[in-house]
Amino acid sequence: MAVRLTKNNLCKSRNKPYEVRGHNDARNKETSNKLTKDEEECVKQDTGSDDRVSYPCISARQPYAGLMLNGFKTIETRWTPMLKELSNQTVAIHIAQRTWEGDEWRDGLCQRGLSHMQIDCIVTEAENCARGSIAGLIDVGETWQCSADDSSDDGNKATEWEKDALLKPLEEKYLTRLTNPRWLKKPIKSRGQKGVWTVTIPAKNI
């Protein structure tokens, strides 16, 4: 669950995105207590309080990050069960710098009846959110592994999962159900990390 914090481990420069220092960033140990008075005042003016909310965070490449936050991708896929322990929790979504190689997502959206023009509009809108930033929140549900039996020609489970994941094949991958996606009011500049790490977000930005 999200935990409200009062310790300042976030700074913001005027006219620039927020910058969050992750708890797993070694440099944070050296800089977390070194905000200038101007920076502290800038944070207070922007958030209106010292409230912060702490979330586990994962990174995803575009266009999948945007498709998750826009509600088109409702199953996340990973090679490890990294999201299993986060069931029934809210997770922050970080947009990675790199782009996903492949267009399975486009085929999946076409199968849902979306035109190429509609798909391009969806992707373009998501790209307006800066890469290398925390862009939104999403609720994590059940995690399970797609077995060879699920992916067999006689079964329809994997086919339905592929539609929700906008990706195939899914055999041997761990699938996690996603719900309630929402964008932050403003993206927060942050360096991505592997696996799951912790970030804090100004309460007013949620």
Backbone as a printed PyTorch tensor [residue, N CA C, xyz], in Angstrom:
tensor([[[  0.8340,  -1.1920,   0.0000],
         [  0.0000,   0.0000,   0.0000],
         [  0.8720,   1.2460,   0.0000]],

        [[  0.3170,   2.3550,  -0.5200],
         [  1.0700,   3.5950,  -0.5440],
         [  1.2410,   4.1230,   0.8730]],

        [[  2.4070,   4.7010,   1.1290],
         [  2.7170,   5.2440,   2.4500],
         [  3.0890,   6.6980,   2.3060]],

        [[  2.4280,   7.5800,   3.0610],
         [  2.7290,   8.9970,   2.9940],
         [  3.9890,   9.2730,   3.7960]],

        [[  4.8800,  10.0760,   3.2060],
         [  6.1450,  10.3910,   3.8330],
         [  6.2380,  11.8840,   4.0890]],

        [[  7.1010,  12.2590,   4.9760],
         [  7.3380,  13.6730,   5.2400],
         [  8.7730,  14.0700,   4.9660]],

        [[  9.6630,  13.0950,   4.7980],
         [ 11.0630,  13.3940,   4.5340],
         [ 11.2290,  13.8640,   3.1050]],

        [[ 11.9380,  14.9630,   2.8950],
         [ 12.1460,  15.4850,   1.5490],
         [ 13.1980,  14.6620,   0.8250]],

        [[ 12.7660,  13.8760,  -0.1800],
         [ 13.7350,  13.2060,  -1.0430],
         [ 13.3770,  13.4480,  -2.4970]],

        [[ 12.7770,  14.6160,  -2.7030],
         [ 12.3710,  15.0130,  -4.0390],
         [ 12.6990,  16.4800,  -4.2210]],

        [[ 13.1430,  16.8390,  -5.4270],
         [ 13.3430,  18.2570,  -5.7080],
         [ 12.7420,  18.5950,  -7.0490]],

        [[ 12.5350,  19.8680,  -7.2910],
         [ 11.9470,  20.3200,  -8.5470],
         [ 12.5970,  21.6260,  -8.9430]],

        [[ 13.0100,  21.7140, -10.1940],
         [ 13.5200,  22.9670, -10.7250],
         [ 12.3800,  23.6810, -11.4290]],

        [[ 12.3770,  24.9830, -11.3800],
         [ 11.2900,  25.7410, -11.9850],
         [ 11.2500,  25.4880, -13.4920]],

        [[  9.9680,  25.3090, -13.9880],
         [  9.7200,  25.0980, -15.4110],
         [ 10.3230,  23.8000, -15.9180]],

        [[ 10.6650,  22.8650, -15.0410],
         [ 11.1820,  21.5620, -15.4510],
         [ 10.3900,  20.4820, -14.7240]],

        [[ 10.3970,  19.2230, -15.2670],
         [  9.6900,  18.1470, -14.5690],
         [ 10.2890,  17.9210, -13.1940]],

        [[  9.4830,  17.3310, -12.3050],
         [ 10.0160,  16.9190, -11.0170],
         [ 11.1830,  15.9720, -11.2340]],

        [[ 12.0610,  15.9010, -10.2610],
         [ 13.1310,  14.9050, -10.2890],
         [ 13.0560,  14.0990,  -9.0130]],

        [[ 12.9020,  12.7860,  -9.1560],
         [ 12.8020,  11.9050,  -8.0040],
         [ 14.0860,  11.1210,  -7.8650]],

        [[ 14.5640,  11.0160,  -6.6370],
         [ 15.7270,  10.1860,  -6.3690],
         [ 15.2400,   8.8770,  -5.7890]],

        [[ 15.4370,   7.7750,  -6.5080],
         [ 14.9770,   6.4770,  -6.0570],
         [ 15.7030,   6.0270,  -4.8040]],

        [[ 15.0300,   5.2240,  -3.9920],
         [ 15.6210,   4.7300,  -2.7550],
         [ 16.7910,   3.7990,  -3.0150]],

        [[ 16.8430,   3.2080,  -4.2390],
         [ 17.9210,   2.2790,  -4.5410],
         [ 19.0980,   2.9580,  -5.2200]],

        [[ 19.0290,   4.2620,  -5.3880],
         [ 20.1050,   5.0020,  -6.0420],
         [ 21.1600,   5.3640,  -5.0110]],

        [[ 22.3830,   4.8750,  -5.2040],
         [ 23.4310,   5.1070,  -4.2130],
         [ 23.7070,   6.5810,  -4.0370]],

        [[ 23.5320,   7.3520,  -5.1060],
         [ 23.8040,   8.7790,  -5.0060],
         [ 22.8210,   9.4760,  -4.0850]],

        [[ 21.6710,   8.8540,  -3.8820],
         [ 20.6710,   9.4610,  -3.0160],
         [ 21.1900,   9.6210,  -1.5920]],

        [[ 22.0690,   8.7060,  -1.1540],
         [ 22.6010,   8.7750,   0.1940],
         [ 23.4160,  10.0460,   0.4000]],

        [[ 24.0150,  10.5440,  -0.6850],
         [ 24.8640,  11.7080,  -0.5750],
         [ 24.1080,  13.0090,  -0.7490]],

        [[ 22.9320,  12.9360,  -1.4450],
         [ 22.2600,  14.1770,  -1.8330],
         [ 20.9040,  14.3940,  -1.1820]],

        [[ 20.3430,  13.3350,  -0.5330],
         [ 18.9600,  13.4370,  -0.0700],
         [ 18.7470,  14.5670,   0.9220]],

        [[ 19.7630,  14.9560,   1.6800],
         [ 19.6120,  15.9950,   2.6870],
         [ 20.2650,  17.3070,   2.2850]],

        [[ 20.5150,  17.4910,   0.9700],
         [ 21.2600,  18.6520,   0.5310],
         [ 20.4400,  19.5820,  -0.3680]],

        [[ 19.1120,  19.5770,  -0.2290],
         [ 18.2980,  20.5110,  -0.9890],
         [ 18.5630,  21.9290,  -0.4840]],

        [[ 18.6880,  22.8520,  -1.4240],
         [ 18.8690,  24.2480,  -1.0290],
         [ 17.5450,  24.8130,  -0.5390]],

        [[ 17.6070,  25.9780,   0.1080],
         [ 16.3750,  26.6070,   0.5830],
         [ 15.4560,  26.9490,  -0.5720]],

        [[ 16.0470,  27.3790,  -1.7070],
         [ 15.2270,  27.6960,  -2.8780],
         [ 14.5040,  26.4570,  -3.3830]],

        [[ 15.2050,  25.3020,  -3.4110],
         [ 14.5890,  24.0650,  -3.8780],
         [ 13.4720,  23.6220,  -2.9400]],

        [[ 13.7150,  23.7140,  -1.6390],
         [ 12.6870,  23.3350,  -0.6790],
         [ 11.4530,  24.2130,  -0.8200]],

        [[ 11.6620,  25.5090,  -1.0230],
         [ 10.5400,  26.4300,  -1.1890],
         [  9.7910,  26.1270,  -2.4710]],

        [[ 10.5410,  25.7670,  -3.5210],
         [  9.9300,  25.4380,  -4.8100],
         [  9.0360,  24.2100,  -4.6730]],

        [[  9.4950,  23.2100,  -3.9220],
         [  8.6950,  22.0160,  -3.7070],
         [  7.4270,  22.3510,  -2.9470]],

        [[  7.5540,  23.1540,  -1.8780],
         [  6.3860,  23.5150,  -1.0810],
         [  5.3710,  24.2940,  -1.8900]],

        [[  5.8460,  25.2040,  -2.7560],
         [  4.9380,  25.9970,  -3.5700],
         [  4.1870,  25.1070,  -4.5410]],

        [[  4.8620,  24.0960,  -5.0810],
         [  4.2390,  23.2620,  -6.0990],
         [  3.2840,  22.2310,  -5.4980]],

        [[  3.6260,  21.6560,  -4.3580],
         [  2.7870,  20.6250,  -3.7670],
         [  1.7910,  21.1760,  -2.7650]],

        [[  2.1000,  22.3370,  -2.2070],
         [  1.2170,  22.9100,  -1.2170],
         [  1.3900,  22.3000,   0.1620]],

        [[  2.2240,  21.2770,   0.2780],
         [  2.4850,  20.6510,   1.5680],
         [  3.7360,  19.8210,   1.4420]],

        [[  4.1170,  19.1930,   2.5670],
         [  5.2750,  18.3170,   2.5620],
         [  4.8950,  16.8690,   2.3010]],

        [[  3.6190,  16.5930,   1.9730],
         [  3.1640,  15.2180,   1.8000],
         [  3.7940,  14.5740,   0.5700]],

        [[  4.2500,  13.3550,   0.7500],
         [  4.7420,  12.5320,  -0.3500],
         [  4.0560,  11.1740,  -0.2320]],

        [[  3.9150,  10.4870,  -1.3360],
         [  3.3610,   9.1460,  -1.3240],
         [  4.3910,   8.2120,  -1.9510]],

        [[  4.6710,   7.1120,  -1.2720],
         [  5.6830,   6.1610,  -1.7130],
         [  5.0240,   4.9990,  -2.4610]],

        [[  5.5870,   4.6500,  -3.6270],
         [  5.0620,   3.5510,  -4.4310],
         [  6.2020,   2.6690,  -4.9390]],

        [[  5.9480,   1.3640,  -5.0760],
         [  6.8660,   0.5430,  -5.8670],
         [  6.7550,   0.9900,  -7.3150]],

        [[  7.8320,   0.8590,  -8.0690],
         [  7.8520,   1.3700,  -9.4440],
         [  8.4790,   0.3480, -10.3810]],

        [[  7.9490,   0.2420, -11.5880],
         [  8.5290,  -0.5850, -12.6370],
         [  8.6780,   0.2580, -13.9000]],

        [[  9.6100,  -0.1340, -14.7350],
         [  9.8480,   0.5940, -15.9790],
         [  9.3210,  -0.2060, -17.1590]],

        [[  8.7480,   0.4830, -18.1350],
         [  8.2320,  -0.1550, -19.3460],
         [  8.5870,   0.7080, -20.5490]],

        [[  8.8450,   0.0620, -21.6680],
         [  9.1740,   0.7800, -22.8900],
         [  7.9100,   1.2660, -23.5880]],

        [[  8.0770,   2.2990, -24.3700],
         [  6.9990,   2.7320, -25.2420],
         [  6.9510,   1.8070, -26.4650]],

        [[  5.7700,   1.5430, -27.0210],
         [  4.4870,   2.1650, -26.6700],
         [  3.7330,   1.4770, -25.5340]],

        [[  4.3240,   0.3980, -24.9690],
         [  3.5880,  -0.3660, -23.9610],
         [  3.2790,   0.4500, -22.7060]],

        [[  4.1900,   1.3130, -22.2890],
         [  3.9250,   2.1270, -21.0990],
         [  2.6690,   2.9660, -21.3000]],

        [[  2.5830,   3.6400, -22.4410],
         [  1.4050,   4.4500, -22.7440],
         [  0.1470,   3.6170, -22.9040]],

        [[  0.2800,   2.4320, -23.5050],
         [ -0.8770,   1.5630, -23.6930],
         [ -1.4020,   1.0480, -22.3480]],

        [[ -0.5080,   0.8430, -21.3910],
         [ -0.9480,   0.4610, -20.0450],
         [ -1.7320,   1.5920, -19.3990]],

        [[ -1.1690,   2.7970, -19.4470],
         [ -1.7830,   3.9290, -18.7580],
         [ -3.0430,   4.4360, -19.4570]],

        [[ -3.2110,   4.0640, -20.7170],
         [ -4.4370,   4.4180, -21.4310],
         [ -5.4720,   3.2980, -21.3990]],

        [[ -5.1530,   2.1970, -20.7060],
         [ -6.1200,   1.1310, -20.5020],
         [ -6.2360,   0.1070, -21.6110]],

        [[ -5.3540,   0.1470, -22.5980],
         [ -5.4210,  -0.8170, -23.6940],
         [ -4.6760,  -2.1110, -23.3600]],

        [[ -3.6150,  -2.0100, -22.6100],
         [ -2.8540,  -3.1880, -22.1960],
         [ -3.2160,  -3.4940, -20.7540]],

        [[ -3.9230,  -4.6120, -20.5340],
         [ -4.4130,  -4.9370, -19.1980],
         [ -3.7250,  -6.1510, -18.5940]],

        [[ -2.7320,  -6.6840, -19.2900],
         [ -1.8820,  -7.7430, -18.7430],
         [ -0.4340,  -7.3720, -19.0190]],

        [[  0.3680,  -7.3400, -17.9730],
         [  1.8020,  -7.1020, -18.1120],
         [  2.5250,  -8.4490, -18.1340]],

        [[  3.5680,  -8.5660, -18.9470],
         [  4.2970,  -9.8160, -19.0760],
         [  5.7620,  -9.6120, -18.6990]],

        [[  6.2910, -10.5490, -17.9390],
         [  7.6920, -10.5400, -17.5390],
         [  8.1950, -11.9810, -17.5330]],

        [[  9.5220, -12.1230, -17.5830],
         [ 10.1210, -13.4560, -17.5470],
         [ 10.2860, -13.9650, -16.1230]],

        [[ 10.0860, -13.1190, -15.1460],
         [ 10.1690, -13.5100, -13.7350],
         [  8.9020, -13.0350, -13.0270]],

        [[  8.5490, -13.6680, -11.8930],
         [  7.3260, -13.2660, -11.1620],
         [  7.5630, -12.0440, -10.2830]],

        [[  8.1970, -11.0220, -10.8240],
         [  8.5870,  -9.8490, -10.0460],
         [  7.3930,  -9.0700,  -9.4930]],

        [[  6.2320,  -9.2090, -10.1220],
         [  5.0640,  -8.4560,  -9.6740],
         [  4.1480,  -9.2640,  -8.7470]],

        [[  4.4840, -10.5190,  -8.5070],
         [  3.6070, -11.3790,  -7.7150],
         [  3.4230, -10.8580,  -6.3040]],

        [[  4.5010, -10.3680,  -5.6870],
         [  4.4150,  -9.8700,  -4.3130],
         [  3.7240,  -8.5110,  -4.2230]],

        [[  3.4290,  -7.9000,  -5.3730],
         [  2.7810,  -6.5910,  -5.3810],
         [  1.2800,  -6.6870,  -5.6430]],

        [[  0.7430,  -7.8920,  -5.5650],
         [ -0.6850,  -8.0900,  -5.7990],
         [ -1.5150,  -7.2140,  -4.8700]],

        [[ -2.5460,  -6.5910,  -5.4280],
         [ -3.4540,  -5.7070,  -4.6860],
         [ -2.7760,  -4.4230,  -4.2160]],

        [[ -1.7020,  -4.0430,  -4.8860],
         [ -1.0290,  -2.7830,  -4.5880],
         [ -1.0400,  -1.8810,  -5.8250]],

        [[ -0.7810,  -0.5970,  -5.5800],
         [ -0.6520,   0.3600,  -6.6710],
         [  0.8130,   0.5390,  -7.0110]],

        [[  1.1240,   0.5260,  -8.2970],
         [  2.5040,   0.6040,  -8.7780],
         [  2.6580,   1.8150,  -9.6870]],

        [[  3.7860,   2.5020,  -9.5630],
         [  4.0960,   3.6170, -10.4650],
         [  4.7060,   3.0780, -11.7490]],

        [[  4.3690,   3.7140, -12.8670],
         [  4.8830,   3.3050, -14.1660],
         [  5.9060,   4.3290, -14.6570]],

        [[  7.1260,   3.8470, -14.8810],
         [  8.2200,   4.6590, -15.4090],
         [  8.3560,   4.3780, -16.9030]],

        [[  8.4630,   5.4370, -17.7100],
         [  8.6340,   5.2770, -19.1520],
         [ 10.1150,   5.2240, -19.4750]],

        [[ 10.5450,   4.1010, -20.0170],
         [ 11.9540,   3.9120, -20.3320],
         [ 12.3620,   4.7510, -21.5430]],

        [[ 13.6580,   4.9060, -21.7100],
         [ 14.1750,   5.6700, -22.8470],
         [ 14.0560,   4.8880, -24.1590]],

        [[ 14.2070,   3.5850, -24.0810],
         [ 14.2220,   2.7570, -25.2900],
         [ 12.8120,   2.3990, -25.7470]],

        [[ 12.7080,   2.0840, -27.0470],
         [ 11.4400,   1.7040, -27.6620],
         [ 11.3800,   0.1870, -27.8190]],

        [[ 10.1910,  -0.3650, -27.6290],
         [ 10.0040,  -1.8050, -27.8030],
         [ 10.2450,  -2.1920, -29.2580]],

        [[ 11.0040,  -3.2470, -29.4600],
         [ 11.2830,  -3.7350, -30.8180],
         [ 10.2200,  -4.7570, -31.1930]],

        [[  9.4260,  -4.4310, -32.1600],
         [  8.3430,  -5.3140, -32.5700],
         [  7.0350,  -4.5480, -32.6780]],

        [[  6.1020,  -5.1010, -33.4430],
         [  4.8240,  -4.4110, -33.6490],
         [  3.6340,  -5.3130, -33.3220]],

        [[  3.8450,  -6.2870, -32.4130],
         [  2.7340,  -7.1490, -32.0100],
         [  1.5910,  -6.3320, -31.4170]],

        [[  1.9500,  -5.2640, -30.7320],
         [  0.9370,  -4.4050, -30.1030],
         [  0.0110,  -3.7880, -31.1490]],

        [[  0.5820,  -3.4330, -32.2990],
         [ -0.2370,  -2.8220, -33.3600],
         [ -1.2150,  -3.8490, -33.9200]],

        [[ -0.7330,  -5.0710, -34.1280],
         [ -1.6170,  -6.1300, -34.6230],
         [ -2.7470,  -6.3840, -33.6280]],

        [[ -2.4150,  -6.3620, -32.3370],
         [ -3.4280,  -6.5970, -31.3200],
         [ -4.4920,  -5.5210, -31.2950]],

        [[ -4.0930,  -4.2680, -31.4670],
         [ -5.0560,  -3.1720, -31.4980],
         [ -5.9230,  -3.2340, -32.7550]],

        [[ -5.3290,  -3.6470, -33.8610],
         [ -6.1120,  -3.8020, -35.1010],
         [ -7.1760,  -4.8800, -34.9320]],

        [[ -6.8270,  -5.9670, -34.2190],
         [ -7.7870,  -7.0370, -33.9790],
         [ -8.9480,  -6.5760, -33.1120]],

        [[ -8.7440,  -5.5180, -32.3550],
         [ -9.8320,  -4.9650, -31.5440],
         [-10.7160,  -4.0180, -32.3290]],

        [[-10.3660,  -3.7990, -33.6010],
         [-11.1910,  -2.9680, -34.4500],
         [-10.7300,  -1.5360, -34.5970]],

        [[ -9.5640,  -1.1930, -34.0520],
         [ -9.0460,   0.1680, -34.1720],
         [ -8.3910,   0.3550, -35.5370]],

        [[ -8.6000,   1.5230, -36.1270],
         [ -7.9820,   1.8250, -37.4080],
         [ -6.5320,   2.2420, -37.1850]],

        [[ -5.7280,   2.2310, -38.2540],
         [ -4.3370,   2.6500, -38.1470],
         [ -4.2430,   4.1140, -37.7170]],

        [[ -5.1870,   4.9320, -38.1500],
         [ -5.1820,   6.3400, -37.7520],
         [ -5.4520,   6.4710, -36.2520]],

        [[ -6.4020,   5.6990, -35.7410],
         [ -6.6970,   5.7360, -34.3110],
         [ -5.4960,   5.2700, -33.4960]],

        [[ -4.8370,   4.2210, -33.9750],
         [ -3.6630,   3.6880, -33.2680],
         [ -2.5480,   4.7220, -33.2440]],

        [[ -2.3250,   5.3750, -34.3730],
         [ -1.2730,   6.3980, -34.4340],
         [ -1.5630,   7.5470, -33.4790]],

        [[ -2.8360,   7.9210, -33.3500],
         [ -3.2150,   9.0040, -32.4340],
         [ -2.9490,   8.5970, -30.9890]],

        [[ -3.2680,   7.3420, -30.6510],
         [ -3.0470,   6.8490, -29.2910],
         [ -1.5670,   6.8660, -28.9420]],

        [[ -0.7430,   6.3850, -29.8760],
         [  0.7010,   6.3150, -29.6390],
         [  1.2990,   7.7190, -29.5630]],

        [[  0.8630,   8.6030, -30.4470],
         [  1.3940,   9.9680, -30.4580],
         [  1.0620,  10.6960, -29.1700]],

        [[ -0.1590,  10.5070, -28.6760],
         [ -0.5670,  11.1560, -27.4350],
         [  0.3030,  10.6880, -26.2690]],

        [[  0.5740,   9.3780, -26.2260],
         [  1.4060,   8.8360, -25.1470],
         [  2.8360,   9.3440, -25.2420]],

        [[  3.3110,   9.5830, -26.4530],
         [  4.6780,  10.0500, -26.6390],
         [  4.8610,  11.4840, -26.1550]],

        [[  3.7610,  12.1930, -25.9410],
         [  3.8740,  13.5540, -25.4250],
         [  4.4100,  13.5820, -23.9920]],

        [[  4.3220,  12.4400, -23.3240],
         [  4.8720,  12.3300, -21.9700],
         [  6.3400,  11.9640, -22.0860]],

        [[  7.1970,  12.7430, -21.4600],
         [  8.6370,  12.5840, -21.6230],
         [  9.1140,  11.1970, -21.2220]],

        [[ 10.0030,  10.6470, -22.0270],
         [ 10.6510,   9.4030, -21.6440],
         [ 11.6250,   9.6960, -20.5080]],

        [[ 11.9620,   8.6340, -19.7680],
         [ 12.8100,   8.8470, -18.6090],
         [ 12.0730,   9.5510, -17.5000]],

        [[ 10.7800,   9.2250, -17.3460],
         [  9.9830,   9.8760, -16.3070],
         [  8.9420,   8.9150, -15.7620]],

        [[  8.4890,   9.1870, -14.5450],
         [  7.3720,   8.4540, -13.9550],
         [  6.1030,   9.1350, -14.4420]],

        [[  5.2500,   8.3750, -15.1130],
         [  4.1350,   8.9890, -15.8200],
         [  2.7720,   8.7120, -15.2130]],

        [[  2.6340,   7.6360, -14.4560],
         [  1.3120,   7.3170, -13.9460],
         [  1.3230,   6.1960, -12.9300]],

        [[  0.1150,   5.7800, -12.5550],
         [ -0.0730,   4.7290, -11.5600],
         [ -1.0230,   3.6810, -12.1160]],

        [[ -0.8780,   2.4390, -11.6230],
         [ -1.7630,   1.3680, -12.0530],
         [ -1.8650,   0.3550, -10.9250]],

        [[ -3.0190,  -0.3050, -10.8160],
         [ -3.2290,  -1.2890,  -9.7610],
         [ -2.8590,  -2.6850, -10.2590]],

        [[ -2.1550,  -3.4170,  -9.4280],
         [ -1.6460,  -4.7460,  -9.7880],
         [ -2.5280,  -5.8190,  -9.1770]],

        [[ -2.8650,  -6.8150,  -9.9850],
         [ -3.6840,  -7.9270,  -9.5100],
         [ -2.9120,  -9.2250,  -9.4730]],

        [[ -3.5890, -10.2840,  -9.8660],
         [ -3.0270, -11.6330,  -9.8060],
         [ -1.8760, -11.8170, -10.7990]],

        [[ -0.8840, -12.6150, -10.4070],
         [  0.2120, -12.9960, -11.2970],
         [  0.2110, -14.5130, -11.4590]],

        [[  0.3450, -14.9790, -12.6950],
         [  0.3830, -16.4220, -12.9670],
         [  1.3030, -16.6710, -14.1620]],

        [[  1.6940, -17.9090, -14.3440],
         [  2.5820, -18.2710, -15.4450],
         [  1.7990, -18.9530, -16.5490]],

        [[  2.0600, -18.5410, -17.7720],
         [  1.4260, -19.1550, -18.9430],
         [  2.1850, -20.4330, -19.2820]],

        [[  1.5370, -21.5490, -19.1640],
         [  2.1820, -22.8450, -19.3950],
         [  2.0770, -23.2670, -20.8500]],

        [[  2.7750, -24.3400, -21.1700],
         [  2.7160, -24.8810, -22.5350],
         [  1.3010, -25.3560, -22.8590]],

        [[  0.6000, -25.8990, -21.8600],
         [ -0.7750, -26.3530, -22.0800],
         [ -1.6960, -25.1850, -22.4120]],

        [[ -1.4600, -24.0500, -21.7620],
         [ -2.2770, -22.8640, -22.0410],
         [ -2.0500, -22.3690, -23.4630]],

        [[ -0.8360, -22.6110, -23.9830],
         [ -0.4780, -22.1190, -25.3110],
         [ -0.7250, -23.1390, -26.4170]],

        [[ -1.2800, -24.2910, -26.0620],
         [ -1.5160, -25.3360, -27.0580],
         [ -2.6260, -24.9270, -28.0160]],

        [[ -2.6730, -25.6210, -29.1480],
         [ -3.6790, -25.3080, -30.1670],
         [ -5.0910, -25.6060, -29.6820]],

        [[ -5.2050, -26.4870, -28.6780],
         [ -6.5320, -26.8740, -28.2070],
         [ -7.0970, -25.9170, -27.1500]],

        [[ -6.2420, -25.0190, -26.6770],
         [ -6.6950, -24.1190, -25.6120],
         [ -6.9040, -22.7010, -26.1140]],

        [[ -7.8150, -21.9840, -25.4640],
         [ -8.1030, -20.6050, -25.8550],
         [ -7.6390, -19.5950, -24.8240]],

        [[ -7.1290, -20.0800, -23.6790],
         [ -6.7190, -19.1660, -22.6250],
         [ -5.6370, -18.2110, -23.1060]],

        [[ -4.5710, -18.7810, -23.6800],
         [ -3.4390, -17.9550, -24.0920],
         [ -3.8480, -16.9430, -25.1510]],

        [[ -4.7720, -17.3370, -26.0330],
         [ -5.2230, -16.4220, -27.0770],
         [ -5.8880, -15.1870, -26.4710]],

        [[ -6.7210, -15.3940, -25.4710],
         [ -7.3750, -14.2690, -24.7970],
         [ -6.3530, -13.4250, -24.0410]],

        [[ -5.3840, -14.0720, -23.4290],
         [ -4.3580, -13.3390, -22.6980],
         [ -3.5020, -12.5020, -23.6450]],

        [[ -3.2260, -13.0480, -24.8250],
         [ -2.4410, -12.3050, -25.8130],
         [ -3.1450, -11.0230, -26.2310]],

        [[ -4.4710, -11.0700, -26.3250],
         [ -5.2420,  -9.8790, -26.6820],
         [ -5.1010,  -8.8010, -25.6120]],

        [[ -5.1350,  -9.2330, -24.3510],
         [ -5.0330,  -8.2670, -23.2550],
         [ -3.6050,  -7.7720, -23.0570]],

        [[ -2.6260,  -8.6230, -23.3810],
         [ -1.2130,  -8.2540, -23.2160],
         [ -0.6660,  -7.5080, -24.4230]],

        [[ -1.3710,  -7.6000, -25.5730],
         [ -0.8960,  -7.0150, -26.8290],
         [  0.5050,  -7.5440, -27.1640]],

        [[  0.6780,  -8.8380, -26.9160],
         [  1.9820,  -9.4670, -27.1290],
         [  1.7930, -10.9640, -27.2900]],

        [[  2.6150, -11.5640, -28.1250],
         [  2.6390, -13.0170, -28.2620],
         [  3.9880, -13.4500, -28.8530]],

        [[  4.3860, -14.7190, -28.5640],
         [  3.7300, -15.7280, -27.7210],
         [  3.9730, -15.4460, -26.2380]],

        [[  3.1810, -16.0770, -25.3840],
         [  3.2700, -15.8520, -23.9420],
         [  3.7820, -17.0620, -23.1690]],

        [[  4.0450, -18.1470, -23.8400],
         [  4.4480, -19.3750, -23.1660],
         [  5.6480, -19.1650, -22.2480]],

        [[  5.5090, -19.6630, -21.0150],
         [  6.5280, -19.6060, -19.9610],
         [  6.6910, -18.2120, -19.3460]],

        [[  5.9850, -17.2140, -19.8370],
         [  6.0850, -15.8830, -19.2450],
         [  5.1220, -15.7460, -18.0630]],

        [[  5.4570, -14.8290, -17.1600],
         [  4.5910, -14.5350, -16.0260],
         [  3.6890, -13.3600, -16.3950]],

        [[  2.4040, -13.5440, -16.1860],
         [  1.4030, -12.5500, -16.5690],
         [  0.7980, -11.9280, -15.3100]],

        [[  0.5650, -10.6320, -15.3750],
         [ -0.0100,  -9.9130, -14.2380],
         [ -1.1680,  -9.0570, -14.7150]],

        [[ -2.3060,  -9.1990, -14.0390],
         [ -3.4980,  -8.4240, -14.4050],
         [ -3.3510,  -6.9870, -13.9090]],

        [[ -3.6920,  -6.0200, -14.7770],
         [ -3.5860,  -4.5940, -14.4580],
         [ -4.9600,  -3.9380, -14.5360]],

        [[ -5.2500,  -3.0480, -13.5850],
         [ -6.5290,  -2.3260, -13.5850],
         [ -6.3120,  -0.8890, -13.1250]],

        [[ -7.3330,  -0.0890, -13.3340],
         [ -7.3910,   1.2960, -12.8310],
         [ -6.1610,   2.1360, -13.2060]],

        [[ -5.8240,   2.2380, -14.4710],
         [ -4.6810,   3.0780, -14.8690],
         [ -5.0230,   4.5590, -14.7870]],

        [[ -4.0570,   5.3830, -14.4100],
         [ -4.2730,   6.8380, -14.3930],
         [ -2.9320,   7.5450, -14.5460]],

        [[ -2.9570,   8.6240, -15.3150],
         [ -1.7730,   9.4420, -15.5360],
         [ -1.5730,  10.3940, -14.3530]],

        [[ -0.3330,  10.6970, -14.0630],
         [ -0.0510,  11.7550, -13.1050],
         [ -0.4050,  13.0990, -13.7320]],

        [[ -0.6170,  14.1010, -12.9140],
         [ -0.9090,  15.4290, -13.4330],
         [  0.2930,  16.0060, -14.1720]],

        [[  1.4750,  15.5720, -13.7550],
         [  2.6980,  16.0190, -14.4110],
         [  3.7370,  14.9190, -14.2990]],

        [[  4.4390,  14.5840, -15.4080],
         [  5.4610,  13.5290, -15.3250],
         [  6.6030,  13.9380, -14.4090]],

        [[  7.2120,  12.9410, -13.7880],
         [  8.2980,  13.1810, -12.8430],
         [  9.5870,  12.5880, -13.4080]],

        [[ 10.5390,  13.4220, -13.6630],
         [ 11.8090,  12.9570, -14.2060],
         [ 12.4850,  12.0100, -13.2300]],

        [[ 12.9000,  10.8450, -13.7260],
         [ 13.5180,   9.8560, -12.8560],
         [ 14.2990,   8.8540, -13.6980]],

        [[ 15.4320,   8.4430, -13.1870],
         [ 16.2240,   7.4280, -13.8800],
         [ 15.6210,   6.0530, -13.6180]],

        [[ 15.4620,   5.2620, -14.6830],
         [ 14.8980,   3.9280, -14.5430],
         [ 15.8720,   2.9520, -13.9120]],

        [[ 15.3390,   1.8770, -13.3820],
         [ 16.1440,   0.8210, -12.7850],
         [ 15.5660,  -0.5280, -13.1810]],

        [[ 16.3290,  -1.5830, -12.9770],
         [ 15.8540,  -2.9280, -13.2630],
         [ 14.9750,  -3.4070, -12.1110]],

        [[ 14.0300,  -4.2690, -12.4410],
         [ 13.1840,  -4.8340, -11.4090],
         [ 12.2360,  -3.8180, -10.8020]],

        [[ 12.0330,  -3.9250,  -9.4960],
         [ 11.1270,  -3.0360,  -8.7730],
         [ 11.9340,  -2.1690,  -7.8260]],

        [[ 11.6750,  -0.8740,  -7.8370],
         [ 12.3130,   0.0300,  -6.8900],
         [ 11.2400,   0.9630,  -6.3230]],

        [[ 11.6230,   1.8030,  -5.3930],
         [ 10.6570,   2.6770,  -4.7200],
         [ 10.8510,   4.1260,  -5.1040]],

        [[  9.7580,   4.8290,  -5.3530],
         [  9.7840,   6.2540,  -5.6660],
         [  8.7920,   6.9710,  -4.7750]],

        [[  8.9680,   8.2710,  -4.6150],
         [  7.9990,   9.0800,  -3.8930],
         [  7.4510,  10.1510,  -4.8330]],

        [[  6.1700,  10.4000,  -4.7050],
         [  5.4660,  11.3150,  -5.5920],
         [  4.7290,  12.3520,  -4.7580]],

        [[  4.8010,  13.6410,  -5.1260],
         [  4.0390,  14.6670,  -4.4000],
         [  2.5430,  14.3140,  -4.4350]],

        [[  1.9060,  14.3590,  -3.2900],
         [  0.4950,  13.9810,  -3.2040],
         [ -0.3740,  14.8140,  -4.1430]],

        [[  0.0160,  16.0680,  -4.3290],
         [ -0.7830,  16.9580,  -5.1820],
         [ -0.6860,  16.5940,  -6.6590]],

        [[  0.3080,  15.7860,  -7.0120],
         [  0.5110,  15.4150,  -8.4130],
         [ -0.2270,  14.1500,  -8.8010]],

        [[ -0.8920,  13.5280,  -7.8360],
         [ -1.5690,  12.2600,  -8.0930],
         [ -3.0110,  12.5010,  -8.5430]]])
